[in-house]
Amino acid sequence: MGKTRRVRVGEVEIGEGLPLSLVAGPCVIESESMCLSVAAQIKRLDVPFVFKASFDKANRSSHHSFRGPGLEDGLKTLDRVRNEIGVPVTSDVHETSQVRLAGEVLDCLQIPALLCRQTDLLTAAARTGKAVNVKKGQFMAPWDMTNVVKKLRDAGCDNVILTERGASFGYNRLVSDMTSIPTLQTTGCPVLFDATHSVQEPGGEGTRSGGVRGMAPALARAAVAAGADGVFLEVHPDPDEARSDAATQLRLDDLEPLLATLVDIHAIILKL
């Protein structure tokens, strides 16, 4: 696979030799007003930024958990964010039936980690003509993601991003291997590091996943030092009251100082 390592998502370019990129937003769309407010606040931080929020969390631990507004209403919210705030938007798709409508609005389609090998979903996403970001499955070795990339490229998508988000380490535990980042980059794709999902304890609280929010900044710093092209951070105005991933989302007010540090680390790495 070639060493391209640059992908365009809307007006944002992500990849080798470029400024650190940021994919961020609340885990799930809780309200249109909150998404607009969060996107506007992050945009002011003046980094290459793609807004992320899920219209449907189809993989919640319990079927009683809040899933989001659904496909059509969620895409309307993301379309407003895109047009009114002026930033590219992304969200995850879980079924091939969601892909066509999602591709009409989203600048990048995200494939969830647990679905990263689903050929039909990958192929449908590739054929939208939009960028595709694939979360590496917790069960996947980084070198095995070459097959995922090949599926997308064979279906016509060259704008592929990979995201590292930890590997399974026993029950309810994840561990982050920073050597995964340069390994994934050998595919020719830019690589993001998902710091907030990497501190998750999947299903660790019975009917919901737990996690250790305070460790996300440390992992983000390590990932950028390891050469990540960007970071993926779920942020919320009041994480403890978030309707999804309350244990791992970062407080929105804490994003700016963390991002400043990450940008400085990335600048050093670019000079090496």
C-alpha positions as a Python dict, from the first residue, in 0.01 Angstrom:
ca = {
    (1, 'M'): (0, 0, 0),
    (2, 'G'): (128, 344, -91),
    (3, 'K'): (246, 611, 147),
    (4, 'T'): (-20, 876, 81),
    (5, 'R'): (-128, 953, 438),
    (6, 'R'): (-341, 1255, 344),
    (7, 'V'): (-720, 1266, 331),
    (8, 'R'): (-967, 1550, 280),
    (9, 'V'): (-1281, 1571, 494),
    (10, 'G'): (-1482, 1863, 367),
    (11, 'E'): (-1244, 2157, 383),
    (12, 'V'): (-1018, 1988, 639),
    (13, 'E'): (-709, 1798, 529),
    (14, 'I'): (-574, 1531, 763),
    (15, 'G'): (-242, 1353, 738),
    (16, 'E'): (132, 1344, 722),
    (17, 'G'): (317, 1674, 757),
    (18, 'L'): (-1, 1867, 833),
    (19, 'P'): (-115, 2040, 1154),
    (20, 'L'): (-274, 1819, 1418),
    (21, 'S'): (-639, 1754, 1335),
    (22, 'L'): (-926, 1719, 1579),
    (23, 'V'): (-1244, 1513, 1553),
    (24, 'A'): (-1461, 1607, 1848),
    (25, 'G'): (-1811, 1654, 1981),
    (26, 'P'): (-2058, 1490, 2219),
    (27, 'C'): (-2096, 1113, 2203),
    (28, 'V'): (-2458, 1129, 2093),
    (29, 'I'): (-2687, 1405, 1968),
    (30, 'E'): (-2878, 1505, 2280),
    (31, 'S'): (-3022, 1825, 2134),
    (32, 'E'): (-2971, 2042, 1829),
    (33, 'S'): (-2891, 2348, 2040),
    (34, 'M'): (-2617, 2169, 2231),
    (35, 'C'): (-2452, 2044, 1911),
    (36, 'L'): (-2453, 2392, 1761),
    (37, 'S'): (-2309, 2541, 2079),
    (38, 'V'): (-2037, 2277, 2121),
    (39, 'A'): (-1935, 2298, 1755),
    (40, 'A'): (-1912, 2677, 1771),
    (41, 'Q'): (-1696, 2668, 2085),
    (42, 'I'): (-1456, 2412, 1939),
    (43, 'K'): (-1429, 2596, 1608),
    (44, 'R'): (-1296, 2900, 1795),
    (45, 'L'): (-992, 2697, 1902),
    (46, 'D'): (-857, 2738, 1549),
    (47, 'V'): (-744, 2383, 1469),
    (48, 'P'): (-843, 2166, 1171),
    (49, 'F'): (-1172, 2041, 1314),
    (50, 'V'): (-1439, 1787, 1219),
    (51, 'F'): (-1751, 1779, 1437),
    (52, 'K'): (-1869, 1437, 1552),
    (53, 'A'): (-2192, 1328, 1719),
    (54, 'S'): (-2392, 1007, 1675),
    (55, 'F'): (-2748, 1011, 1545),
    (56, 'D'): (-2796, 655, 1671),
    (57, 'K'): (-2594, 460, 1929),
    (58, 'A'): (-2691, 114, 1813),
    (59, 'N'): (-2441, -67, 2035),
    (60, 'R'): (-2545, 49, 2383),
    (61, 'S'): (-2499, -201, 2667),
    (62, 'S'): (-2871, -197, 2749),
    (63, 'H'): (-3167, -161, 2516),
    (64, 'H'): (-3311, 84, 2772),
    (65, 'S'): (-3021, 329, 2716),
    (66, 'F'): (-3068, 649, 2515),
    (67, 'R'): (-2972, 594, 2152),
    (68, 'G'): (-3017, 939, 2001),
    (69, 'P'): (-3272, 1107, 1775),
    (70, 'G'): (-3242, 857, 1491),
    (71, 'L'): (-3123, 884, 1134),
    (72, 'E'): (-3341, 1153, 979),
    (73, 'D'): (-3365, 1394, 1273),
    (74, 'G'): (-2998, 1339, 1358),
    (75, 'L'): (-2886, 1417, 1005),
    (76, 'K'): (-3092, 1736, 1010),
    (77, 'T'): (-2901, 1846, 1320),
    (78, 'L'): (-2565, 1759, 1166),
    (79, 'D'): (-2660, 1942, 847),
    (80, 'R'): (-2733, 2254, 1053),
    (81, 'V'): (-2397, 2225, 1227),
    (82, 'R'): (-2224, 2187, 892),
    (83, 'N'): (-2394, 2485, 730),
    (84, 'E'): (-2435, 2727, 1021),
    (85, 'I'): (-2106, 2667, 1205),
    (86, 'G'): (-1910, 2598, 888),
    (87, 'V'): (-1730, 2277, 986),
    (88, 'P'): (-1727, 1927, 834),
    (89, 'V'): (-1935, 1667, 1016),
    (90, 'T'): (-1911, 1295, 1079),
    (91, 'S'): (-2121, 1029, 1246),
    (92, 'D'): (-2121, 651, 1268),
    (93, 'V'): (-2329, 424, 1048),
    (94, 'H'): (-2427, 79, 1171),
    (95, 'E'): (-2629, -63, 883),
    (96, 'T'): (-2612, -46, 504),
    (97, 'S'): (-2965, 99, 505),
    (98, 'Q'): (-2833, 412, 678),
    (99, 'V'): (-2548, 479, 437),
    (100, 'R'): (-2722, 648, 144),
    (101, 'L'): (-2894, 919, 350),
    (102, 'A'): (-2589, 963, 572),
    (103, 'G'): (-2369, 1007, 267),
    (104, 'E'): (-2587, 1295, 147),
    (105, 'V'): (-2507, 1498, 462),
    (106, 'L'): (-2188, 1373, 623),
    (107, 'D'): (-1841, 1468, 503),
    (108, 'C'): (-1704, 1148, 655),
    (109, 'L'): (-1876, 822, 744),
    (110, 'Q'): (-1748, 650, 1056),
    (111, 'I'): (-1744, 271, 1084),
    (112, 'P'): (-1770, 156, 1448),
    (113, 'A'): (-1494, -65, 1585),
    (114, 'L'): (-1721, -365, 1635),
    (115, 'L'): (-1823, -346, 1267),
    (116, 'C'): (-1483, -278, 1111),
    (117, 'R'): (-1478, -609, 920),
    (118, 'Q'): (-1836, -590, 785),
    (119, 'T'): (-1774, -603, 412),
    (120, 'D'): (-2117, -486, 297),
    (121, 'L'): (-2109, -186, 529),
    (122, 'L'): (-1757, -90, 422),
    (123, 'T'): (-1843, -125, 55),
    (124, 'A'): (-2161, 83, 86),
    (125, 'A'): (-1975, 358, 273),
    (126, 'A'): (-1696, 360, 14),
    (127, 'R'): (-1942, 404, -272),
    (128, 'T'): (-2086, 727, -128),
    (129, 'G'): (-1775, 911, -247),
    (130, 'K'): (-1721, 1052, 101),
    (131, 'A'): (-1425, 996, 330),
    (132, 'V'): (-1451, 688, 553),
    (133, 'N'): (-1303, 664, 903),
    (134, 'V'): (-1276, 310, 1038),
    (135, 'K'): (-1229, 249, 1409),
    (136, 'K'): (-991, -43, 1459),
    (137, 'G'): (-1173, -324, 1633),
    (138, 'Q'): (-1066, -399, 1989),
    (139, 'F'): (-1019, -757, 1869),
    (140, 'M'): (-800, -661, 1570),
    (141, 'A'): (-423, -655, 1535),
    (142, 'P'): (-318, -329, 1368),
    (143, 'W'): (-151, -509, 1076),
    (144, 'D'): (-476, -690, 1000),
    (145, 'M'): (-643, -358, 917),
    (146, 'T'): (-472, -376, 577),
    (147, 'N'): (-759, -601, 467),
    (148, 'V'): (-1013, -340, 577),
    (149, 'V'): (-833, -69, 381),
    (150, 'K'): (-815, -291, 74),
    (151, 'K'): (-1191, -353, 87),
    (152, 'L'): (-1255, 21, 87),
    (153, 'R'): (-1007, 98, -188),
    (154, 'D'): (-1134, -184, -408),
    (155, 'A'): (-1482, -32, -368),
    (156, 'G'): (-1353, 305, -491),
    (157, 'C'): (-1267, 496, -174),
    (158, 'D'): (-917, 641, -144),
    (159, 'N'): (-1007, 884, 136),
    (160, 'V'): (-963, 637, 422),
    (161, 'I'): (-879, 723, 783),
    (162, 'L'): (-802, 469, 1054),
    (163, 'T'): (-861, 526, 1424),
    (164, 'E'): (-686, 346, 1709),
    (165, 'R'): (-906, 304, 2017),
    (166, 'G'): (-748, 38, 2233),
    (167, 'A'): (-740, -341, 2239),
    (168, 'S'): (-925, -588, 2459),
    (169, 'F'): (-728, -687, 2767),
    (170, 'G'): (-941, -927, 2967),
    (171, 'Y'): (-1299, -860, 3068),
    (172, 'N'): (-1415, -493, 3068),
    (173, 'R'): (-1062, -365, 3009),
    (174, 'L'): (-879, -200, 2722),
    (175, 'V'): (-511, -129, 2677),
    (176, 'S'): (-350, 112, 2430),
    (177, 'D'): (-47, 2, 2231),
    (178, 'M'): (116, 312, 2085),
    (179, 'T'): (315, 105, 1835),
    (180, 'S'): (-21, 49, 1668),
    (181, 'I'): (-12, 406, 1536),
    (182, 'P'): (295, 379, 1309),
    (183, 'T'): (187, 27, 1215),
    (184, 'L'): (-152, 150, 1096),
    (185, 'Q'): (18, 433, 905),
    (186, 'T'): (197, 177, 686),
    (187, 'T'): (-140, 127, 514),
    (188, 'G'): (-100, 472, 361),
    (189, 'C'): (-388, 610, 570),
    (190, 'P'): (-374, 894, 822),
    (191, 'V'): (-429, 766, 1175),
    (192, 'L'): (-628, 923, 1457),
    (193, 'F'): (-616, 824, 1821),
    (194, 'D'): (-946, 800, 2007),
    (195, 'A'): (-842, 897, 2360),
    (196, 'T'): (-1183, 894, 2524),
    (197, 'H'): (-1297, 551, 2403),
    (198, 'S'): (-954, 411, 2486),
    (199, 'V'): (-1018, 474, 2857),
    (200, 'Q'): (-1356, 303, 2841),
    (201, 'E'): (-1439, -8, 3042),
    (202, 'P'): (-1682, -176, 2799),
    (203, 'G'): (-1993, -291, 2983),
    (204, 'G'): (-1806, -237, 3308),
    (205, 'E'): (-2103, -99, 3500),
    (206, 'G'): (-2353, -370, 3414),
    (207, 'T'): (-2609, -187, 3202),
    (208, 'R'): (-2360, 71, 3077),
    (209, 'S'): (-1990, 109, 3008),
    (210, 'G'): (-1762, 268, 3264),
    (211, 'G'): (-1423, 429, 3222),
    (212, 'V'): (-1157, 657, 3364),
    (213, 'R'): (-1195, 1002, 3208),
    (214, 'G'): (-888, 1143, 3383),
    (215, 'M'): (-652, 913, 3191),
    (216, 'A'): (-762, 1030, 2846),
    (217, 'P'): (-527, 1334, 2834),
    (218, 'A'): (-225, 1118, 2917),
    (219, 'L'): (-307, 874, 2638),
    (220, 'A'): (-372, 1158, 2394),
    (221, 'R'): (-31, 1309, 2468),
    (222, 'A'): (138, 971, 2423),
    (223, 'A'): (-42, 907, 2094),
    (224, 'V'): (56, 1243, 1945),
    (225, 'A'): (415, 1181, 2055),
    (226, 'A'): (394, 843, 1877),
    (227, 'G'): (303, 1023, 1554),
    (228, 'A'): (-77, 1026, 1538),
    (229, 'D'): (-206, 1257, 1266),
    (230, 'G'): (-496, 1370, 1482),
    (231, 'V'): (-700, 1300, 1792),
    (232, 'F'): (-1059, 1195, 1844),
    (233, 'L'): (-1210, 1331, 2165),
    (234, 'E'): (-1568, 1314, 2284),
    (235, 'V'): (-1650, 1629, 2478),
    (236, 'H'): (-1960, 1746, 2664),
    (237, 'P'): (-2055, 2062, 2858),
    (238, 'D'): (-2139, 1846, 3163),
    (239, 'P'): (-2003, 1492, 3115),
    (240, 'D'): (-2150, 1352, 3436),
    (241, 'E'): (-2497, 1427, 3298),
    (242, 'A'): (-2423, 1298, 2948),
    (243, 'R'): (-2675, 1048, 2813),
    (244, 'S'): (-2400, 826, 2669),
    (245, 'D'): (-2038, 760, 2773),
    (246, 'A'): (-2072, 977, 3083),
    (247, 'A'): (-1766, 815, 3241),
    (248, 'T'): (-1526, 896, 2958),
    (249, 'Q'): (-1628, 1218, 2782),
    (250, 'L'): (-1407, 1517, 2858),
    (251, 'R'): (-1545, 1841, 2993),
    (252, 'L'): (-1571, 2090, 2708),
    (253, 'D'): (-1400, 2360, 2915),
    (254, 'D'): (-1095, 2134, 2955),
    (255, 'L'): (-1044, 2088, 2583),
    (256, 'E'): (-855, 2410, 2507),
    (257, 'P'): (-557, 2359, 2742),
    (258, 'L'): (-524, 1993, 2645),
    (259, 'L'): (-538, 2077, 2276),
    (260, 'A'): (-270, 2345, 2317),
    (261, 'T'): (-36, 2084, 2464),
    (262, 'L'): (-115, 1834, 2191),
    (263, 'V'): (-50, 2091, 1919),
    (264, 'D'): (288, 2173, 2075),
    (265, 'I'): (385, 1804, 2093),
    (266, 'H'): (278, 1752, 1732),
    (267, 'A'): (484, 2050, 1617),
    (268, 'I'): (792, 1897, 1779),
    (269, 'I'): (729, 1561, 1612),
    (270, 'L'): (698, 1728, 1270),
    (271, 'K'): (1047, 1872, 1311),
    (272, 'L'): (1211, 1536, 1387),
}
